[in-house]
Amino acid sequence: MVALWNSEASMGWSSRPEMYDAMLGELGEQVLRAAGLTAGERVLDVGCGAGQLTLQAAQQVGPQGSVVGVDVAVELVALSARRAAAASLGQVDVLEADAQDHAFPSSGFDAIISRFGVMFFADPIAAFTNLLGASRPGGRLAFVAWQAATSNEWVTVPIAAMVPHVGAPTLPPPGAPGPFAFGDADRIRSVLTTAGWSDVAIEDLQTTVPVGGARTAEGAVEFTSADTFGRMLLGNADASQRSAALTALRQAYQTHTQSDGVRLNAAAWLVTARRPAQR
Ligand SMILES: C[S@@+](CC[C@H](N)C(=O)[O-])C[C@H]1O[C@@H](n2cnc3c(N)ncnc32)[C@H](O)[C@@H]1O
């Protein structure tokens, strides 16, 4: 996964961060709502990517607080740092490291947050045990993770449109590291409690996302075809298969176009937990 996020997987994220930010912004706001950050707090954003949530958290904790964004993708770390500097948020630090085993300051954070950055760990129990040690006793954890791919129209609609033209992709086994590794809420609860977190609460978020934040079906097609997911589907297609797949995708997106762009149903888990006070 570290190698993947330093390869083509992060290209879309680093070249067009504003599209992902527009698509995921509302879900990030749910993380911030659940985290309940206050001025002066120390926050860790896991898998911070291009840093939108990191910067929003920094605004909430203010100059007396601090936010560390951690990510394995070199380009995204650099981009987050540039965005923090451009926003004059000196309380932000961005770290290139694997959150699964990085030696964070012990008990160093009041809150640990993530927007879709915690599903890629090779060993989730080891990772959340490491994060527990980074949390102060009584500290909070709040993150969003996707529910199963089959519960997410932003995945099923493009698949249904494109697969007849380009063939089905090889899917990873359920639970393997990847965007849908935490599709099963019972697994999340088990991972977190085994790692030592308490007060685990999992909220079922049913919403819609604007695909790539694009205003038109054409813009959404462009987004999907350049995203990791579209590149995986189109990877082995020849020119005519590619063209047929993109035409079908455009038609599918047209039927979901609303006044603010292409909106598709999305299902995520909003997860909160706490490090027990005595640990
Ligand atoms: C789906 S992206 C989300 C990025 C960002 N949180 C956002 O919402 O825009 C997942 C991010 O997690 C990072 N990531 C994956 N595995 C990681 C790990 N073990 N430690 C730190 N970051 C990781 C990836 O490099 C990527 O930037």
The ligand as an ORCA input file, in Angstrom:
! r2SCAN-3c Opt
* xyz 0 1
  C      -8.320      7.850      0.261
  S      -6.930      8.854      0.564
  C      -7.598     10.072      1.676
  C      -6.754     11.307      1.758
  C      -7.326     12.430      2.648
  N      -7.573     11.987      4.004
  C      -8.572     13.012      2.052
  O      -9.675     12.708      2.536
  O      -8.463     13.764      1.078
  C      -6.016      7.812      1.674
  C      -4.698      8.387      2.126
  O      -4.135      7.522      3.134
  C      -2.739      7.456      2.922
  N      -2.240      6.237      3.572
  C      -2.445      4.957      3.171
  N      -1.852      4.111      4.022
  C      -1.242      4.865      4.982
  C      -0.457      4.552      6.131
  N      -0.189      3.300      6.450
  N       0.010      5.576      6.891
  C      -0.260      6.871      6.541
  N      -0.986      7.217      5.452
  C      -1.488      6.228      4.690
  C      -2.592      7.479      1.413
  O      -1.296      7.850      0.991
  C      -3.664      8.502      1.021
  O      -3.170      9.809      0.969
*
